[in-house]
Amino acid sequence: MRFLKKWAYYFWSVFEIIGGIRNWPAMLGLLLRRKDVSEHEVILRNPPVRLAIRGGMDLWAVKETFLDKFYTKYGVAVQEGWMVVDIGAGVGDFSILAAYSHPSVRVIAYEPFAGSFELLGKNIATNRIENIFPFEQAVWSERGMVTLDQSTGEPLQISSNHVDEAEKSGGSRGVSAISLQDVLDKQTVERIDLLKLDCEGAEYPILMGASNETLAKVDRIIMEYHDLDEEHNHMTLSAALLDAGYRVFCWENIVHEDIGYLFATREG
């Protein structure tokens, strides 16, 4: 059944791209060139934004955010006046979706991977958005340094099976990291209306390492979760968030068994 759902989703995605992206011929071609990670531009129809991307993986993330609307479908639509924090902003797809049509929304975006951060800044400028504030930092359980795998953008402290390979190839890079409480303190934020995370496993130290006092200042969380092992998976994370006072909802990814979406809210 998963196999059929997977290929039905891929088939439907072709029509989504044709209907939602102006330069769809070039983008469909990009998906077929899996090794092409050079810079390209995707031009969306609605909203009419232009995003610089690197290859099919970035394009797929843009599709999931703008066309599939996964963060809205599984989470909540951003409202005027909200404070939004985007951890793992990538090239800026969710930040731009949140800020573009809501000028009173303030988005604080964190992206530690240098290549993605460069495109994040470029995309903010291209679309003339003034209410996104980007930072080239990681968010973690505590302030310090985090080592990233340059080839994947994954935090090596979580992806321990890749540490040796990354270090041998010279593919690791240390980046500055702050905690979720530091985000609140440094940005003088009293409450976060929506916290979005897509950070390749770093959701566990960020959320499970935060105190309940810190989490009490976060009203809603929408995230792509990554099941890693018996201690780091959506079930253990859900239990921690339930203990912190949230209602928690989870959905599996149609294609990948170890990935899905989690929404936590204090409403209702």
N, C-alpha and C positions, 0 to 999 in steps of 0.2 A: 504493500500500500504506500509506504514512504517513497519507494522508487517511482510509482506513478505520479504521486503528488509533486515530487521533485521535478520531473520532466514536464509536467503540466505548468508548473511555476516558471520554468525556463521558457517554455513556449509562449506563455502569456507575457513574459517580460519583453519579448521582441516587440509585441504590439504596444506595450507601455512605452517603450523607448521611441517607437515611431510616432506615437501620439503626443508624447510629452517633451521631446527634444527636437529642436529645429534642425540641427545638423546630424540627424539620426543616421544617415548612411555612413558618415565617418566614424560615428560612435559604435555602430554594429561591427564595422571593420576592426575597430580597436579591440573589441571583445574577442575577436578571432585571433588577434596577434598577442598571445598570452605573454610573450617575452618583451613586448614593447612597453618600456617604462619611461619613455621620453615625455616631455610636457605637451599636453593637448588642451583644447578648450571645449567644454560642453556648454551649449546654449539652450537653456530651458525656455519653454513656452510660457508657463504660468507657475510661479512668478517669472517675469522675464529677466532672469539673472544669468550671468556668464561666470563659469568657474574653471579655473586652471586646475588640471588634474595630471597625475602620472599613471597612465596605463589603465587597464581594465578594472583593477581592484578599487581604485578611487572612483571610477565611473560607476561601479556597482554600488558603492556606498552612497553616491549622489542619488542613484535610482531608488535605493531603499528609503532614503530620507524624503525626497521630493515627490516621487511617483508612487511608491508603495505606501508612503506616509506611515512607516512602522512606528515612529516615536509618538505620533498622534493616535494611531489606531490602537496601540497597546498602552499608551499613556494618557496624555491629556493635551488639548490645544493650548498653546501659550496665550495668556490674556494680557491686555494692556496694563502697563505699570508693574509688571512682574520683574523680579530679580532672578535671572537665570544664570547658572554656573554650568559651563560645558567642560567636562574633564575628558581629555582625549578628543580634542576638537578636530583633528585631522586637517583637511584642507578647508574646513569651515562650513560644511554643508548644513549641519544642524544649527549652528550659530546664526548663519545667514537666514535660514528659514525662520528662526525665532525673531530675528531683528528686522528683517526687510519690511514687513507689513505692519510692524508695531513700533513706531518711533519712540514710545514712552517706555518700552522694555529696555532694560540694561542687561547685556550679556557679558559675562567675564569668561574668557575662553583660555584654557590651558592646553598646550601641545608641546611635549618635550622633544619630539623628533624633528631635527633641524630642517629636513627637506619638506615635511608637511607644514611646519611653522612658516617657512618662506612663502608657500603657496597660500596659506591662511591669510597672511598680511596682504598679499597681492589680490586675493579675491575680495577682501574687505574694501580695498582701495578701488578696484575695478567697478564694484557695485555702489560705490559712494555711500557706504554705511558708516554712520558715526556713533552708533550705540553698541558696538562690540569692542571690548578692550582685551587684546590678546597678550598672553604671557608665555614665553618659551621656558616652561617649567613643568616638572612632573608633580603630581600630587600623590602622597604616600601616607603611611601611618604616622610618620614623624618627619621633622625637618632634617635635611641632610643631603646626601647624594644617592642617586639611584643609577645603576648601570643598565643601559639599554642595548639590545641587540640591534645594530644598525641595519641589518638586512630585513628585519621584521617590525622594528619599533616596539618589541615586547620587552617588559622589564625582566631582567635575567634573574632577579631574586625569586620571582615566581616561576619563570621558565627555566628551572635549574638544569633540566636535561640538555639545554642548549648552551650552557655557560662555557664548557670546555671548547666546543666548536667555535663559538663566537670569539673567545679570547685567542685561540690559535690562529684564526684568520684575521685578527686585528679588527673584527667587526663590532667590538663593544665600545660604548661611549658613556662616560659619566655625565649626568645632568643634575642640576639643582632640583631639590624636591622640598615641598612644604606639606603640611598636614591640612586636613579639612578645616580644623579650627584656625590655622594660619590664614586660610582663604578668607574666613569671616573677619578675622582681626585686621589683616593687611588691607582689605578692601572696605573696611568700616561698614560691613554688612550686618544688620541685625537679624534678618531672616532671609532664607533662600526659598523662593516660591517653587522653583523647579531645579533639581540637580540632575543633569544628564551625564551618563558615563558610558564610554566605549573605550576601554583602556587595557584590553588584552590580558586580563587577569589581575590587574592592579586594583580592581574593585574590592578585592578581599582585604588587603591591608588598609585601603582608604576607609571603607565602611565598618569593617569588623575591628579596626584599630581605633576608631573614633569613639569617644565617650557618648553615653546616652544624653548628656547635657549638650554636647555639640549637635547630635542628630536631632534633638528637640527643636533646633533652629531651622531644620530643613523640612518643609511641608510635603514635598513630593519628590520621588526619585524615579526616573525612567532610565533604563540601561540595557545594553546588550551584555548578557552574562556569558562567561566562558567556564565550563566545567573542566577542572584540572585534575583533581584527585579526590580522595575521600574527605579531606579537610577543606578543600576549596572547590565548592560546587554550589549550584543555586539552592539546594536544599539547606545546606548549612548557613548560607547567607540569608535565606528567607527566615530561618529560625532566629537569627540574630536580629533581623529587622522587626520581626513580630515581638521579640522581647523588648525592643526599643519603642514599641507603641504604634507601629505601622500596621495597616492592612496590606497584604502582599498578594500579588497576582503574577503568575508565570505562564509563558507560552513557549513551546518548543519551536526551533527553527525547522522549516520544512526540509531543508537540504542537509544541515549539519546537526548531528545528534548531540554534540557537546556545546552547542551555542543556542541561545534563546533570548527572550526578552523578559524583563522583570519590571513591574511597576509597584511602587510602594507609596502609600498615601496616608495622611492623617485625617482625611475627610471621611465622613460617613460613619 
